[in-house]
């Protein structure tokens, strides 16, 4: 299974959930050592990615909050969303030349980052976020890796299908004029 370009993001996530519920699951303990080593390498790559982008996002959030607090700045709100897209390997059976070949997309919205209480989530790479009760002896899972197998409903075998990934940080700077008399003439709706 992969993302269907005819479906929107929510519909694709729902399709993955249904697929997950109706498909057999690979136990981590059934994987051989080279497969586990590949997965640990993926986890490490994602941990480094979090380490790279966490300071960027943290700085942007600090700047946005300062701008919102400044009454002379036009910005009154913002959205900062981190998107990561996982693409299929070119040798995957579902890979098509004229398709986006998206295995999974993940997005995370940021509003603030509290450095004093960073026990969970994106950038908390010092915290083991492995699912409890699993057989991850000696492993420490980063947030993005945990998201793939626990929240995005990917099977371990699905993770082997990842060929590349792409990161987007999308920012919407927002403003409006709340409680402001713009001098509009009231329109009376006739019934």
C-alpha positions, 0 to 999 in steps of 0.5 A: 500500500502507498498514498493514493494521489486521488485521496486527500491526506485524511483519506489516505491516513484512514486508508492506512488505518484500515489496511493496518487493521486488516493486515497481518503484523510483523513482530519485531522479534521475527526480524533478522539482525540485518533487518533490525540494523537497517531499522536502527539506521533509519531511526538514527537518520530520523534522530539526526533530522530532528536534531537538525530541525529542532533548533530551526523551529525553536528559533522561528517560534521564538521570533514569531512569539516576539512579533505577536507580543510587539503591538507595532508588528502586523502579525497577530498569529501564525501556523508553523507546520513540519511536513515529512514525506517518505517516498518509496524505493525505486525497486518497490513493486508499487513504484510507478514512474509517473506517480509521486510514490509517497509511502507516508506523509506526516505533519506536526504543528508547532505553537511553542517549544518549552525547553524546560519540559521536553519529555516527549515529541519532536526534538526530544531525541534524548528520550526513549520513545519506543512503544512499551512492551515491545522487544527493543532491547538496547534501542532508543527510538526518536519521535519520528521513528516512533510515529512511523510504526506506532501512529502512522500504522506502518508495519516493520516491513513497510519501513523497508520500503522507504527510499528517500524523504523530504522535509517541508516547513510551512509557515503562515503569518496571519493577521486580522482586525478584530473588534475594529469598526471599519465603517461598513454599512450594516446590511439588513437581510430581507426574509 
